């Protein structure tokens, strides 16, 4: 399997962003979040972002990199918004009406 440079850059950016956000949560939170929960959240967000990245790229979206970063924001509403926009709104917009 050939590794795409864009995907590699996306993964590095995503890991850096999530690591920084998790660091901020740990530093400025009154209660410490267990490491296991942080790893689960990290895994869910990365899986969601990678899915959105590849799906947008395969569908020919112009800004697939940004869609992938959008997937890092929260779980699962980013995925729901992505699916609604790309499957429903853009599909209806591209449909020809006579």
C-alpha positions in Angstrom: 0.0 0.0 0.0 1.4 3.3 -1.0 1.3 6.0 1.7 0.1 9.4 0.4 2.1 12.5 1.5 -1.1 14.4 2.2 -2.4 11.6 4.4 0.9 11.5 6.3 0.8 15.2 6.8 -2.8 15.0 7.9 -2.0 12.3 10.5 0.9 14.3 11.9 -1.2 17.4 12.1 -4.1 15.5 13.7 -1.9 13.9 16.3 -0.3 17.2 17.2 -3.6 19.0 17.5 -5.2 16.2 19.6 -2.1 15.9 21.9 -2.1 19.6 22.5 -5.9 19.7 23.3 -5.5 16.7 25.7 -2.6 18.5 27.3 -4.7 21.6 27.8 -7.6 19.6 29.3 -5.2 17.9 31.8 -3.6 21.2 32.8 -6.6 23.4 33.2 -9.2 20.9 34.5 -10.0 20.7 38.2 -10.5 16.9 37.9 -7.9 14.8 36.2 -9.3 12.6 33.4 -8.1 9.0 33.5 -5.5 8.0 30.9 -7.6 5.2 29.6 -10.5 7.5 28.8 -8.2 9.9 27.1 -6.8 7.1 24.9 -10.4 6.0 24.0 -11.4 9.5 23.1 -8.2 10.0 21.1 -8.8 6.7 19.2 -12.4 7.6 18.4 -11.5 11.0 17.1 -8.6 9.7 15.0 -10.7 6.9 13.5 -13.5 9.4 12.7 -11.1 11.9 11.2 -9.4 9.3 9.1 -12.7 7.9 7.8 -13.9 11.4 6.9 -10.6 12.2 5.2 -10.6 9.1 3.0 -14.3 9.3 2.2 -14.1 12.9 1.2 -11.0 12.2 -0.9 -12.6 9.2 -2.6 -15.7 11.3 -3.4 -13.6 14.0 -5.0 -14.3 16.7 -2.4 -12.2 19.8 -3.0 -11.2 20.3 0.6 -10.9 16.8 1.9 -8.0 17.7 4.1 -10.2 20.3 6.0 -13.0 17.7 6.2 -10.6 15.4 8.0 -9.5 18.1 10.4 -13.2 18.9 11.0 -13.6 15.3 12.1 -11.2 16.0 15.0 -13.5 18.5 16.6 -15.9 16.2 18.4 -17.6 12.8 18.2 -20.0 11.9 16.6 -21.6 15.2 15.5 -18.8 16.0 13.1 -19.5 12.7 11.3 -23.2 13.4 11.2 -22.7 16.9 9.8 -20.3 15.6 7.2 -22.7 12.9 6.1 -25.6 15.3 5.9 -23.7 17.8 3.9 -22.0 15.5 1.5 -24.7 12.9 1.1 -27.9 14.9 1.3 -27.3 18.6 0.7 -24.6 18.4 -2.0 -26.3 15.4 -3.7 -29.6 17.4 -4.0 -27.7 20.5 -5.2 -25.9 18.5 -8.0 -29.2 16.9 -9.1 -30.5 18.4 -12.3 -34.1 19.6 -12.3 -36.0 19.9 -15.5 
